[in-house]
């Protein structure tokens, strides 16, 4: 997995945490849900990259 992908996924996850926290603090359920969705999307991207990395290591 490229460093850019790792940083991007972590940034997206962190942004999601911030959105979720702001949503909880302000009572905005829509923002809270969007933050949770962003975190889930970042986690799925990481998982996909890890699978690709595992296959690349198997080719060596």
HTML snippet that shows the backbone in 3Dmol.js (N, CA, C, O; Angstrom):
<script src="https://3Dmol.org/build/3Dmol-min.js"></script>
<div id="view" style="width:600px;height:400px;position:relative"></div>
<script>
const pdb = `
ATOM      1  N   UNK A   1       0.853  -1.161   0.000  1.00  0.00           N
ATOM      2  CA  UNK A   1       0.000   0.000   0.000  1.00  0.00           C
ATOM      3  C   UNK A   1       0.897   1.220   0.000  1.00  0.00           C
ATOM      4  O   UNK A   1       1.876   1.278   0.745  1.00  0.00           O
ATOM      5  N   UNK A   2       0.573   2.179  -0.819  1.00  0.00           N
ATOM      6  CA  UNK A   2       1.365   3.383  -0.902  1.00  0.00           C
ATOM      7  C   UNK A   2       1.154   4.272   0.311  1.00  0.00           C
ATOM      8  O   UNK A   2       0.101   4.253   0.949  1.00  0.00           O
ATOM      9  N   UNK A   3       2.171   5.043   0.607  1.00  0.00           N
ATOM     10  CA  UNK A   3       2.108   5.948   1.747  1.00  0.00           C
ATOM     11  C   UNK A   3       0.967   6.950   1.578  1.00  0.00           C
ATOM     12  O   UNK A   3       0.298   7.302   2.550  1.00  0.00           O
ATOM     13  N   UNK A   4       0.748   7.404   0.353  1.00  0.00           N
ATOM     14  CA  UNK A   4      -0.351   8.342   0.100  1.00  0.00           C
ATOM     15  C   UNK A   4      -1.698   7.733   0.478  1.00  0.00           C
ATOM     16  O   UNK A   4      -2.551   8.408   1.054  1.00  0.00           O
ATOM     17  N   UNK A   5      -1.885   6.457   0.152  1.00  0.00           N
ATOM     18  CA  UNK A   5      -3.134   5.779   0.490  1.00  0.00           C
ATOM     19  C   UNK A   5      -3.308   5.677   1.999  1.00  0.00           C
ATOM     20  O   UNK A   5      -4.395   5.923   2.522  1.00  0.00           O
ATOM     21  N   UNK A   6      -2.232   5.314   2.697  1.00  0.00           N
ATOM     22  CA  UNK A   6      -2.293   5.190   4.154  1.00  0.00           C
ATOM     23  C   UNK A   6      -2.667   6.516   4.795  1.00  0.00           C
ATOM     24  O   UNK A   6      -3.547   6.577   5.654  1.00  0.00           O
ATOM     25  N   UNK A   7      -1.997   7.566   4.375  1.00  0.00           N
ATOM     26  CA  UNK A   7      -2.257   8.889   4.942  1.00  0.00           C
ATOM     27  C   UNK A   7      -3.676   9.336   4.614  1.00  0.00           C
ATOM     28  O   UNK A   7      -4.379   9.868   5.473  1.00  0.00           O
ATOM     29  N   UNK A   8      -4.089   9.122   3.389  1.00  0.00           N
ATOM     30  CA  UNK A   8      -5.440   9.511   2.982  1.00  0.00           C
ATOM     31  C   UNK A   8      -6.516   8.781   3.763  1.00  0.00           C
ATOM     32  O   UNK A   8      -7.495   9.386   4.198  1.00  0.00           O
ATOM     33  N   UNK A   9      -6.333   7.483   3.939  1.00  0.00           N
ATOM     34  CA  UNK A   9      -7.309   6.693   4.685  1.00  0.00           C
ATOM     35  C   UNK A   9      -7.354   7.114   6.154  1.00  0.00           C
ATOM     36  O   UNK A   9      -8.431   7.209   6.743  1.00  0.00           O
ATOM     37  N   UNK A  10      -6.197   7.364   6.737  1.00  0.00           N
ATOM     38  CA  UNK A  10      -6.155   7.799   8.142  1.00  0.00           C
ATOM     39  C   UNK A  10      -6.797   9.167   8.279  1.00  0.00           C
ATOM     40  O   UNK A  10      -7.520   9.422   9.242  1.00  0.00           O
ATOM     41  N   UNK A  11      -6.540  10.049   7.323  1.00  0.00           N
ATOM     42  CA  UNK A  11      -7.142  11.376   7.351  1.00  0.00           C
ATOM     43  C   UNK A  11      -8.654  11.320   7.237  1.00  0.00           C
ATOM     44  O   UNK A  11      -9.370  12.049   7.923  1.00  0.00           O
ATOM     45  N   UNK A  12      -9.129  10.449   6.366  1.00  0.00           N
ATOM     46  CA  UNK A  12     -10.569  10.294   6.194  1.00  0.00           C
ATOM     47  C   UNK A  12     -11.202   9.740   7.468  1.00  0.00           C
ATOM     48  O   UNK A  12     -12.279  10.177   7.875  1.00  0.00           O
ATOM     49  N   UNK A  13     -10.530   8.783   8.089  1.00  0.00           N
ATOM     50  CA  UNK A  13     -11.037   8.221   9.343  1.00  0.00           C
ATOM     51  C   UNK A  13     -11.063   9.256  10.457  1.00  0.00           C
ATOM     52  O   UNK A  13     -12.022   9.326  11.225  1.00  0.00           O
ATOM     53  N   UNK A  14     -10.006  10.059  10.545  1.00  0.00           N
ATOM     54  CA  UNK A  14      -9.940  11.100  11.563  1.00  0.00           C
ATOM     55  C   UNK A  14     -11.013  12.157  11.326  1.00  0.00           C
ATOM     56  O   UNK A  14     -11.663  12.607  12.270  1.00  0.00           O
ATOM     57  N   UNK A  15     -11.195  12.546  10.094  1.00  0.00           N
ATOM     58  CA  UNK A  15     -12.252  13.501   9.759  1.00  0.00           C
ATOM     59  C   UNK A  15     -13.623  12.961  10.150  1.00  0.00           C
ATOM     60  O   UNK A  15     -14.486  13.699  10.627  1.00  0.00           O
ATOM     61  N   UNK A  16     -13.803  11.665   9.939  1.00  0.00           N
ATOM     62  CA  UNK A  16     -15.066  11.026  10.325  1.00  0.00           C
ATOM     63  C   UNK A  16     -15.276  11.054  11.825  1.00  0.00           C
ATOM     64  O   UNK A  16     -16.391  11.277  12.298  1.00  0.00           O
ATOM     65  N   UNK A  17     -14.202  10.826  12.579  1.00  0.00           N
ATOM     66  CA  UNK A  17     -14.298  10.879  14.040  1.00  0.00           C
ATOM     67  C   UNK A  17     -14.694  12.280  14.503  1.00  0.00           C
ATOM     68  O   UNK A  17     -15.519  12.442  15.403  1.00  0.00           O
ATOM     69  N   UNK A  18     -14.097  13.278  13.877  1.00  0.00           N
ATOM     70  CA  UNK A  18     -14.406  14.663  14.235  1.00  0.00           C
ATOM     71  C   UNK A  18     -15.869  14.976  13.921  1.00  0.00           C
ATOM     72  O   UNK A  18     -16.571  15.568  14.740  1.00  0.00           O
ATOM     73  N   UNK A  19     -16.325  14.575  12.726  1.00  0.00           N
ATOM     74  CA  UNK A  19     -17.722  14.811  12.352  1.00  0.00           C
ATOM     75  C   UNK A  19     -18.669  14.118  13.325  1.00  0.00           C
ATOM     76  O   UNK A  19     -19.661  14.697  13.767  1.00  0.00           O
ATOM     77  N   UNK A  20     -18.348  12.878  13.646  1.00  0.00           N
ATOM     78  CA  UNK A  20     -19.207  12.122  14.550  1.00  0.00           C
ATOM     79  C   UNK A  20     -19.265  12.801  15.919  1.00  0.00           C
ATOM     80  O   UNK A  20     -20.338  12.924  16.509  1.00  0.00           O
ATOM     81  N   UNK A  21     -18.122  13.235  16.415  1.00  0.00           N
ATOM     82  CA  UNK A  21     -18.074  13.916  17.704  1.00  0.00           C
ATOM     83  C   UNK A  21     -18.852  15.220  17.699  1.00  0.00           C
ATOM     84  O   UNK A  21     -19.574  15.527  18.648  1.00  0.00           O
ATOM     85  N   UNK A  22     -18.703  15.987  16.623  1.00  0.00           N
ATOM     86  CA  UNK A  22     -19.458  17.237  16.516  1.00  0.00           C
ATOM     87  C   UNK A  22     -20.960  16.966  16.441  1.00  0.00           C
ATOM     88  O   UNK A  22     -21.767  17.686  17.029  1.00  0.00           O
ATOM     89  N   UNK A  23     -21.307  15.935  15.721  1.00  0.00           N
ATOM     90  CA  UNK A  23     -22.718  15.570  15.619  1.00  0.00           C
ATOM     91  C   UNK A  23     -23.295  15.192  16.967  1.00  0.00           C
ATOM     92  O   UNK A  23     -24.410  15.592  17.303  1.00  0.00           O
ATOM     93  N   UNK A  24     -22.540  14.419  17.747  1.00  0.00           N
ATOM     94  CA  UNK A  24     -22.995  14.038  19.084  1.00  0.00           C
ATOM     95  C   UNK A  24     -23.112  15.267  19.983  1.00  0.00           C
ATOM     96  O   UNK A  24     -24.088  15.420  20.716  1.00  0.00           O
ATOM     97  N   UNK A  25     -22.105  16.140  19.918  1.00  0.00           N
ATOM     98  CA  UNK A  25     -22.073  17.321  20.793  1.00  0.00           C
ATOM     99  C   UNK A  25     -23.209  18.295  20.486  1.00  0.00           C
ATOM    100  O   UNK A  25     -23.733  18.947  21.389  1.00  0.00           O
ATOM    101  N   UNK A  26     -23.585  18.392  19.219  1.00  0.00           N
ATOM    102  CA  UNK A  26     -24.614  19.359  18.830  1.00  0.00           C
ATOM    103  C   UNK A  26     -25.990  18.727  18.671  1.00  0.00           C
ATOM    104  O   UNK A  26     -26.974  19.429  18.439  1.00  0.00           O
ATOM    105  N   UNK A  27     -26.063  17.406  18.795  1.00  0.00           N
ATOM    106  CA  UNK A  27     -27.342  16.724  18.616  1.00  0.00           C
ATOM    107  C   UNK A  27     -27.741  16.566  17.162  1.00  0.00           C
ATOM    108  O   UNK A  27     -28.903  16.297  16.860  1.00  0.00           O
ATOM    109  N   UNK A  28     -26.781  16.732  16.254  1.00  0.00           N
ATOM    110  CA  UNK A  28     -27.046  16.614  14.812  1.00  0.00           C
ATOM    111  C   UNK A  28     -26.821  15.158  14.392  1.00  0.00           C
ATOM    112  O   UNK A  28     -25.694  14.743  14.121  1.00  0.00           O
ATOM    113  N   UNK A  29     -27.905  14.400  14.344  1.00  0.00           N
ATOM    114  CA  UNK A  29     -27.797  12.980  14.026  1.00  0.00           C
ATOM    115  C   UNK A  29     -27.292  12.734  12.617  1.00  0.00           C
ATOM    116  O   UNK A  29     -26.612  11.739  12.367  1.00  0.00           O
ATOM    117  N   UNK A  30     -27.614  13.625  11.699  1.00  0.00           N
ATOM    118  CA  UNK A  30     -27.164  13.490  10.321  1.00  0.00           C
ATOM    119  C   UNK A  30     -25.638  13.606  10.236  1.00  0.00           C
ATOM    120  O   UNK A  30     -24.993  12.804   9.561  1.00  0.00           O
ATOM    121  N   UNK A  31     -25.065  14.594  10.916  1.00  0.00           N
ATOM    122  CA  UNK A  31     -23.620  14.775  10.926  1.00  0.00           C
ATOM    123  C   UNK A  31     -22.928  13.611  11.626  1.00  0.00           C
ATOM    124  O   UNK A  31     -21.870  13.152  11.194  1.00  0.00           O
ATOM    125  N   UNK A  32     -23.532  13.144  12.704  1.00  0.00           N
ATOM    126  CA  UNK A  32     -22.985  11.994  13.431  1.00  0.00           C
ATOM    127  C   UNK A  32     -22.950  10.762  12.534  1.00  0.00           C
ATOM    128  O   UNK A  32     -21.954  10.038  12.507  1.00  0.00           O
ATOM    129  N   UNK A  33     -24.028  10.524  11.807  1.00  0.00           N
ATOM    130  CA  UNK A  33     -24.098   9.372  10.906  1.00  0.00           C
ATOM    131  C   UNK A  33     -23.100   9.511   9.759  1.00  0.00           C
ATOM    132  O   UNK A  33     -22.474   8.532   9.352  1.00  0.00           O
ATOM    133  N   UNK A  34     -22.953  10.725   9.242  1.00  0.00           N
ATOM    134  CA  UNK A  34     -21.991  10.951   8.158  1.00  0.00           C
ATOM    135  C   UNK A  34     -20.563  10.674   8.634  1.00  0.00           C
ATOM    136  O   UNK A  34     -19.761  10.089   7.906  1.00  0.00           O
ATOM    137  N   UNK A  35     -20.259  11.093   9.845  1.00  0.00           N
ATOM    138  CA  UNK A  35     -18.937  10.829  10.412  1.00  0.00           C
ATOM    139  C   UNK A  35     -18.680   9.344  10.573  1.00  0.00           C
ATOM    140  O   UNK A  35     -17.591   8.855  10.273  1.00  0.00           O
ATOM    141  N   UNK A  36     -19.689   8.630  11.047  1.00  0.00           N
ATOM    142  CA  UNK A  36     -19.557   7.182  11.195  1.00  0.00           C
ATOM    143  C   UNK A  36     -19.350   6.519   9.837  1.00  0.00           C
ATOM    144  O   UNK A  36     -18.549   5.594   9.703  1.00  0.00           O
ATOM    145  N   UNK A  37     -20.072   6.995   8.843  1.00  0.00           N
ATOM    146  CA  UNK A  37     -19.946   6.452   7.474  1.00  0.00           C
ATOM    147  C   UNK A  37     -18.533   6.682   6.937  1.00  0.00           C
ATOM    148  O   UNK A  37     -17.946   5.793   6.321  1.00  0.00           O
ATOM    149  N   UNK A  38     -17.988   7.883   7.174  1.00  0.00           N
ATOM    150  CA  UNK A  38     -16.634   8.192   6.714  1.00  0.00           C
ATOM    151  C   UNK A  38     -15.602   7.269   7.365  1.00  0.00           C
ATOM    152  O   UNK A  38     -14.666   6.816   6.707  1.00  0.00           O
ATOM    153  N   UNK A  39     -15.778   6.997   8.648  1.00  0.00           N
ATOM    154  CA  UNK A  39     -14.856   6.102   9.350  1.00  0.00           C
ATOM    155  C   UNK A  39     -14.935   4.681   8.785  1.00  0.00           C
ATOM    156  O   UNK A  39     -13.916   4.018   8.592  1.00  0.00           O
ATOM    157  N   UNK A  40     -16.150   4.236   8.528  1.00  0.00           N
ATOM    158  CA  UNK A  40     -16.341   2.892   7.980  1.00  0.00           C
ATOM    159  C   UNK A  40     -15.713   2.784   6.594  1.00  0.00           C
ATOM    160  O   UNK A  40     -15.063   1.790   6.273  1.00  0.00           O
ATOM    161  N   UNK A  41     -15.913   3.809   5.784  1.00  0.00           N
ATOM    162  CA  UNK A  41     -15.347   3.812   4.432  1.00  0.00           C
ATOM    163  C   UNK A  41     -13.820   3.757   4.481  1.00  0.00           C
ATOM    164  O   UNK A  41     -13.200   3.039   3.697  1.00  0.00           O
ATOM    165  N   UNK A  42     -13.215   4.509   5.398  1.00  0.00           N
ATOM    166  CA  UNK A  42     -11.758   4.506   5.538  1.00  0.00           C
ATOM    167  C   UNK A  42     -11.262   3.131   5.979  1.00  0.00           C
ATOM    168  O   UNK A  42     -10.234   2.654   5.499  1.00  0.00           O
ATOM    169  N   UNK A  43     -11.993   2.500   6.890  1.00  0.00           N
ATOM    170  CA  UNK A  43     -11.609   1.165   7.351  1.00  0.00           C
ATOM    171  C   UNK A  43     -11.688   0.138   6.230  1.00  0.00           C
ATOM    172  O   UNK A  43     -10.825  -0.732   6.111  1.00  0.00           O
ATOM    173  N   UNK A  44     -12.720   0.244   5.417  1.00  0.00           N
ATOM    174  CA  UNK A  44     -12.860  -0.687   4.293  1.00  0.00           C
ATOM    175  C   UNK A  44     -11.750  -0.488   3.266  1.00  0.00           C
ATOM    176  O   UNK A  44     -11.240  -1.454   2.700  1.00  0.00           O
ATOM    177  N   UNK A  45     -11.380   0.764   3.029  1.00  0.00           N
ATOM    178  CA  UNK A  45     -10.280   1.029   2.101  1.00  0.00           C
ATOM    179  C   UNK A  45      -8.979   0.429   2.635  1.00  0.00           C
ATOM    180  O   UNK A  45      -8.212  -0.170   1.881  1.00  0.00           O
ATOM    181  N   UNK A  46      -8.736   0.591   3.929  1.00  0.00           N
ATOM    182  CA  UNK A  46      -7.537   0.007   4.538  1.00  0.00           C
ATOM    183  C   UNK A  46      -7.530  -1.506   4.383  1.00  0.00           C
ATOM    184  O   UNK A  46      -6.505  -2.100   4.047  1.00  0.00           O
ATOM    185  N   UNK A  47      -8.676  -2.122   4.629  1.00  0.00           N
ATOM    186  CA  UNK A  47      -8.771  -3.575   4.506  1.00  0.00           C
ATOM    187  C   UNK A  47      -8.473  -4.020   3.081  1.00  0.00           C
ATOM    188  O   UNK A  47      -7.762  -5.003   2.873  1.00  0.00           O
ATOM    189  N   UNK A  48      -9.010  -3.309   2.108  1.00  0.00           N
ATOM    190  CA  UNK A  48      -8.756  -3.637   0.704  1.00  0.00           C
ATOM    191  C   UNK A  48      -7.289  -3.506   0.353  1.00  0.00           C
ATOM    192  O   UNK A  48      -6.739  -4.347  -0.358  1.00  0.00           O
ATOM    193  N   UNK A  49      -6.648  -2.452   0.850  1.00  0.00           N
ATOM    194  CA  UNK A  49      -5.219  -2.264   0.597  1.00  0.00           C
ATOM    195  C   UNK A  49      -4.397  -3.361   1.275  1.00  0.00           C
ATOM    196  O   UNK A  49      -3.403  -3.823   0.715  1.00  0.00           O
ATOM    197  N   UNK A  50      -4.801  -3.775   2.464  1.00  0.00           N
ATOM    198  CA  UNK A  50      -4.089  -4.849   3.160  1.00  0.00           C
ATOM    199  C   UNK A  50      -4.192  -6.165   2.401  1.00  0.00           C
ATOM    200  O   UNK A  50      -3.236  -6.939   2.359  1.00  0.00           O
ATOM    201  N   UNK A  51      -5.338  -6.414   1.808  1.00  0.00           N
ATOM    202  CA  UNK A  51      -5.511  -7.635   1.007  1.00  0.00           C
ATOM    203  C   UNK A  51      -4.593  -7.575  -0.212  1.00  0.00           C
ATOM    204  O   UNK A  51      -3.936  -8.560  -0.550  1.00  0.00           O
ATOM    205  N   UNK A  52      -4.552  -6.415  -0.869  1.00  0.00           N
ATOM    206  CA  UNK A  52      -3.656  -6.268  -2.025  1.00  0.00           C
ATOM    207  C   UNK A  52      -2.209  -6.495  -1.613  1.00  0.00           C
ATOM    208  O   UNK A  52      -1.456  -7.167  -2.319  1.00  0.00           O
ATOM    209  N   UNK A  53      -1.821  -5.938  -0.477  1.00  0.00           N
ATOM    210  CA  UNK A  53      -0.452  -6.111   0.016  1.00  0.00           C
ATOM    211  C   UNK A  53      -0.140  -7.582   0.289  1.00  0.00           C
ATOM    212  O   UNK A  53       0.957  -8.057  -0.005  1.00  0.00           O
ATOM    213  N   UNK A  54      -1.112  -8.296   0.851  1.00  0.00           N
ATOM    214  CA  UNK A  54      -0.899  -9.710   1.154  1.00  0.00           C
ATOM    215  C   UNK A  54      -0.654 -10.506  -0.124  1.00  0.00           C
ATOM    216  O   UNK A  54       0.197 -11.395  -0.147  1.00  0.00           O
ATOM    217  N   UNK A  55      -1.394 -10.194  -1.185  1.00  0.00           N
ATOM    218  CA  UNK A  55      -1.186 -10.890  -2.447  1.00  0.00           C
ATOM    219  C   UNK A  55       0.148 -10.529  -3.076  1.00  0.00           C
ATOM    220  O   UNK A  55       0.808 -11.379  -3.673  1.00  0.00           O
ATOM    221  N   UNK A  56       0.545  -9.277  -2.945  1.00  0.00           N
ATOM    222  CA  UNK A  56       1.846  -8.863  -3.476  1.00  0.00           C
ATOM    223  C   UNK A  56       2.985  -9.584  -2.771  1.00  0.00           C
ATOM    224  O   UNK A  56       3.949 -10.000  -3.413  1.00  0.00           O
ATOM    225  N   UNK A  57       2.882  -9.734  -1.462  1.00  0.00           N
ATOM    226  CA  UNK A  57       3.914 -10.434  -0.695  1.00  0.00           C
ATOM    227  C   UNK A  57       3.974 -11.910  -1.083  1.00  0.00           C
ATOM    228  O   UNK A  57       5.042 -12.523  -1.072  1.00  0.00           O
ATOM    229  N   UNK A  58       2.813 -12.473  -1.428  1.00  0.00           N
ATOM    230  CA  UNK A  58       2.767 -13.874  -1.842  1.00  0.00           C
ATOM    231  C   UNK A  58       3.414 -14.117  -3.189  1.00  0.00           C
ATOM    232  O   UNK A  58       3.815 -15.240  -3.491  1.00  0.00           O
ATOM    233  N   UNK A  59       3.522 -13.066  -4.013  1.00  0.00           N
ATOM    234  CA  UNK A  59       4.114 -13.189  -5.340  1.00  0.00           C
ATOM    235  C   UNK A  59       5.634 -13.166  -5.295  1.00  0.00           C
ATOM    236  O   UNK A  59       6.282 -13.499  -6.287  1.00  0.00           O
ATOM    237  N   UNK A  60       6.206 -12.787  -4.183  1.00  0.00           N
ATOM    238  CA  UNK A  60       7.669 -12.669  -4.099  1.00  0.00           C
ATOM    239  C   UNK A  60       8.351 -13.982  -3.943  1.00  0.00           C
ATOM    240  O   UNK A  60       9.578 -14.035  -3.860  1.00  0.00           O
TER     241      UNK A  60
END
`;
const viewer = $3Dmol.createViewer("view");
viewer.addModel(pdb, "pdb");
viewer.setStyle({}, {cartoon: {color: "spectrum"}});
viewer.zoomTo();
viewer.render();
</script>
